[in-house]
């Protein structure tokens, strides 16, 4: 899941978090992938596939890491483009 956020911000010098111009199909597909990835282990199909649910604490830590990753990448991108102009 941590590879999905760059699809939104790496293609533009704009502040994507504030000015979102990505395709709605990209947004909804990404959200669907995240939703299925998080919920699949909690379904009967996940059990048949051998998936085990992750602890809630791990999911919160994962969300914090991905959020920090997005924050840092967005700020570094802004510094990079500011220095190029």
Buried (B, 14 or more C-beta within 10 A) or exposed (E): EEEBBEBBBEEBEBEBEEEEEBEEEEEEEBEEEEEEEBEBBEEEEBEEEEEEBEEEEEEEEBEEEBEEEBEEBBEEBEEEEEEEE
